[in-house]
Amino acid sequence: MPGLTVATGLMQHPFDAQNGVRTSGLVAGRHLGSGHRHDRHATAYYGVAPSVFEGLLARWYRTSPVAPIEETTFVDVGAGMGRALLLAAELPFRRVVGVELNPRLVRIARRNATAWRRQGRACTPIRIFGADAAEFRFPAQPCVVFLFNPFGAVVMRRFLTNLRRRFATRQDGPDILYLNNEQDGVIEASRGWQRVFAGRVRRSQADAVADKKILLGQPEAEYAAAGYEDCSIWRWTPSRR
Ligand SMILES: C[S@@+](CC[C@H](N)C(=O)[O-])C[C@H]1O[C@@H](n2cnc3c(N)ncnc32)[C@H](O)[C@@H]1O
């Protein structure tokens, strides 16, 4: 898959060297084919900057989530190789679940989860499903759903319809943590969601240096790095339907 070999621009992120896992690589959406009709809406594979993930989680805690973290399932929609899942598994969530459309990335993410457990880093169970976000059966329990800009507007609308079907009558969530929130307007136009945070979450100096170096090395210079990510947090509020 172009973007996953040194010959096609792969540069290792320090997260992998420091933690003995494989989450590096930048794969353009057009190379993420799985045979699914939603392939053409995929943005790209790229692992989240750990400092931005932690910054967004810290913002989320400050919004007074509807359930305690110990009762909440973390779901990464478009889990890729699982970098966000690994970080989430170090927190006391009830469970950590990944949903990923590309089968090759699913296999790599599962190997990373095994490595994390062996290292004693996972304090919560991790499960990774090879599935489309718009068809995935979300657990009917308090959830925080993480998206690092996985897909465009068409799939975002279908994903929200799927989520609404599951949670229509429930009062306890989910929350959406949306990082690089290009389709925020789609959520805004969809009934039942209240935005509880919008703003920039900064990269640490180390992540900024790493991401800049990786993105400068891209063969086709398609993606840009900034010192921050635009993020939002949305809460399912049935009374606003
Ligand atoms: C930017 S990467 C995010 C990786 C990971 N969440 C992280 O933060 O490290 C987006 C991922 O979404 C996946 N994706 C795109 N469309 C999808 C869909 N319809 N269902 C599930 N996953 C999808 C892509 O294959 C890609 O791995």
The ligand as an SDF file (V2000), in Angstrom:
LIG
                    3D

 27 29  0  0  0  0  0  0  0  0999 V2000
   -7.0520    9.7580    9.6700 C   0  0  0  0  0  0  0  0  0  0  0  0
   -7.1560    8.0040    9.8800 S   0  0  0  0  0  0  0  0  0  0  0  0
   -7.3920    7.9530   11.6480 C   0  0  0  0  0  0  0  0  0  0  0  0
   -6.6260    6.8600   12.3630 C   0  0  0  0  0  0  0  0  0  0  0  0
   -6.8840    6.7170   13.8490 C   0  0  0  0  0  0  0  0  0  0  0  0
   -8.2300    7.0750   14.2270 N   0  0  0  0  0  0  0  0  0  0  0  0
   -5.9330    7.5430   14.6800 C   0  0  0  0  0  0  0  0  0  0  0  0
   -6.4160    8.5590   15.1930 O   0  0  0  0  0  0  0  0  0  0  0  0
   -4.7640    7.2040   14.8140 O   0  0  0  0  0  0  0  0  0  0  0  0
   -8.8200    7.6760    9.2480 C   0  0  0  0  0  0  0  0  0  0  0  0
   -9.1670    6.2000    9.0740 C   0  0  0  0  0  0  0  0  0  0  0  0
  -10.5630    6.0790    8.7670 O   0  0  0  0  0  0  0  0  0  0  0  0
  -10.7470    4.9110    7.9890 C   0  0  0  0  0  0  0  0  0  0  0  0
  -12.0680    4.9700    7.3240 N   0  0  0  0  0  0  0  0  0  0  0  0
  -12.4060    5.7310    6.2480 C   0  0  0  0  0  0  0  0  0  0  0  0
  -13.6940    5.5090    5.9180 N   0  0  0  0  0  0  0  0  0  0  0  0
  -14.2030    4.6070    6.8060 C   0  0  0  0  0  0  0  0  0  0  0  0
  -15.4780    4.0020    6.9850 C   0  0  0  0  0  0  0  0  0  0  0  0
  -16.5100    4.2710    6.1590 N   0  0  0  0  0  0  0  0  0  0  0  0
  -15.6450    3.1340    8.0070 N   0  0  0  0  0  0  0  0  0  0  0  0
  -14.6030    2.8300    8.8390 C   0  0  0  0  0  0  0  0  0  0  0  0
  -13.3590    3.3690    8.7000 N   0  0  0  0  0  0  0  0  0  0  0  0
  -13.1550    4.2500    7.7040 C   0  0  0  0  0  0  0  0  0  0  0  0
   -9.5590    4.9700    7.0310 C   0  0  0  0  0  0  0  0  0  0  0  0
   -9.2910    3.6990    6.4520 O   0  0  0  0  0  0  0  0  0  0  0  0
   -8.4390    5.4760    7.9510 C   0  0  0  0  0  0  0  0  0  0  0  0
   -7.7130    4.4040    8.4940 O   0  0  0  0  0  0  0  0  0  0  0  0
  1  2  1  0
  2  3  1  0
  2 10  1  0
  3  4  1  0
  4  5  1  0
  5  6  1  0
  5  7  1  0
  7  8  2  0
  7  9  1  0
 10 11  1  0
 11 12  1  0
 11 26  1  0
 12 13  1  0
 13 14  1  0
 13 24  1  0
 14 15  1  0
 14 23  1  0
 15 16  2  0
 16 17  1  0
 17 18  1  0
 17 23  2  0
 18 19  1  0
 18 20  2  0
 20 21  1  0
 21 22  2  0
 22 23  1  0
 24 25  1  0
 24 26  1  0
 26 27  1  0
M  CHG  2   2   1   9  -1
M  END
$$$$
